[in-house]
Each structure stands twice: as C-alpha cells, then as structure tokens.
Amino acid sequence: MTETITDSANLLLIGGLVVYGLSLFADYSARGRWAKNVTSLLASLGILALALALAITPGNAAMLVRIAQSDASKLLLGVSSFLLVLSIGAFGVITYSRPFRLRHEKKINRELNRDLPKIP
C-alpha cells in the first residue's frame, strides 16, 4: 500500500515537472526575445531532464510498466481525443464569431451616427 502511494506521488511529481518545464519552454519561445529568455530555456530543459531522470528509476519504470499493461492508455487516448476535438471546436467558434461581432459593432456605430446631426 505504501509503495503504491509513493509510486503515485512520484508519478504526479514527474508529471508536474514535465508540465512546468513545457510551460517554461513555451513561455521562452513565445516571447521572441531570445537573449533575455535563455534562462527560461535552460530552466525548462533542466526541469525536463530532472523529470526524465526521476522517471527512469527502477521503481518508477516498474510503475510505468504496470500502468502500460492496464487500460489507462485507452482512457488517456480518449481524453486526448476529446480535448483535441474541444480545441478544434473552440478555435472554430472564436474564428467565426469574431466577424459577426465586428459586423455587429459596425451596425451599432452606424445606428449611433445616424441619430447625430450632420455638422458641416
């Protein structure tokens, strides 16, 4: 029981490190100021290397083998597909709602300007 809790905590820690490292890397690449953000790049690569080092210990590798033998991969594949479909849908809603919003704003401006007196 204690071994399962320890393995689960290690797995959560590794996942957190990977997410944090990837977010630092994304922040580094998104800003475009390469010289100033080299520390973020090095920190993110260091955290990713730390996560990899923790993941390849014998205990964690055994835990990953047990997870791989279960149906967790099917669940994660389903969750991943669902989130990807949601992101595609959100992109579509954002992309197609913006022109409608701009057209609505132009219509409001025309109606507001129509009631104003024309001053030469």
C-alpha positions in Angstrom: 0.0 0.0 0.0 2.8 2.4 1.0 4.7 1.6 -2.2 1.7 2.4 -4.3 1.2 5.8 -2.6 4.9 6.5 -3.1 4.9 5.5 -6.7 1.8 7.6 -7.4 3.3 10.6 -5.7 6.4 10.2 -7.8 4.4 9.9 -10.9 2.4 13.1 -10.1 5.7 14.9 -9.3 7.2 13.8 -12.6 4.0 14.9 -14.5 4.1 18.3 -12.7 7.7 18.8 -13.6 7.1 17.9 -17.2 4.1 20.4 -17.4 6.1 23.1 -15.7 9.1 22.5 -17.9 7.0 22.6 -21.0 5.3 25.8 -19.9 8.6 27.5 -19.3 9.7 26.3 -22.7 6.5 27.7 -24.3 7.0 31.0 -22.5 10.6 31.2 -23.7 9.7 30.5 -27.3 6.5 32.7 -27.3 8.2 35.9 -26.2 10.7 36.1 -29.0 13.4 37.8 -27.0 16.0 35.1 -27.4 18.9 36.6 -25.4 16.8 37.6 -22.4 14.9 34.3 -22.2 17.8 31.9 -22.4 17.5 31.4 -18.7 13.9 30.2 -19.2 15.1 27.8 -21.9 17.8 26.4 -19.7 15.5 26.1 -16.7 12.9 24.3 -18.7 15.4 21.9 -20.2 16.8 21.3 -16.8 13.4 20.5 -15.3 12.6 18.2 -18.2 15.9 16.4 -17.7 15.1 16.1 -13.9 11.7 14.7 -14.8 13.3 12.2 -17.1 15.9 11.2 -14.5 13.1 10.6 -12.0 11.0 8.6 -14.5 13.7 6.2 -15.4 14.4 4.9 -11.9 13.7 1.2 -11.5 10.7 1.8 -9.2 9.1 4.3 -11.4 9.8 2.2 -14.5 8.0 -0.7 -12.9 5.1 1.5 -12.1 5.0 2.7 -15.7 5.0 -0.9 -16.9 2.0 -1.7 -14.6 0.2 1.4 -16.0 1.1 0.4 -19.6 -0.4 -3.1 -19.0 -3.7 -1.6 -17.8 -6.3 0.1 -20.0 -5.0 3.5 -18.9 -3.6 4.1 -22.4 -7.1 3.8 -23.9 -8.6 6.2 -21.3 -5.8 8.7 -22.0 -6.3 8.3 -25.7 -10.0 9.0 -25.3 -9.3 12.1 -23.1 -6.7 13.4 -25.5 -9.1 13.0 -28.5 -11.9 14.6 -26.6 -9.7 17.6 -25.7 -8.4 17.9 -29.2 -11.9 18.0 -30.6 -12.8 20.6 -28.0 -9.9 22.7 -29.0 -10.8 22.5 -32.7 -14.4 23.5 -31.8 -13.2 26.4 -29.7 -11.0 27.6 -32.5 -13.9 27.4 -34.9 -16.2 29.3 -32.5 -13.6 32.0 -31.9 -12.7 32.3 -35.6 -16.3 32.5 -36.9 -17.7 34.6 -34.0 -15.2 37.4 -34.5 -16.5 38.6 -37.9 -20.1 38.5 -36.5 -19.0 40.6 -33.5 -17.2 43.1 -35.8 -20.3 43.4 -38.1 -22.5 43.9 -35.1 -20.2 46.7 -33.8 -20.2 48.4 -37.2 -24.0 48.2 -37.2 -24.2 49.8 -33.7 -21.8 52.6 -34.8 -24.0 53.3 -37.9 -27.1 53.4 -35.8 -25.5 55.8 -33.3 -24.1 58.0 -36.0 -27.5 58.1 -37.9 -29.1 59.9 -35.0 -26.5 62.6 -34.7 -27.0 65.9 -36.6 -24.7 66.4 -39.6 -22.5 69.4 -38.9 -20.7 70.8 -42.0 
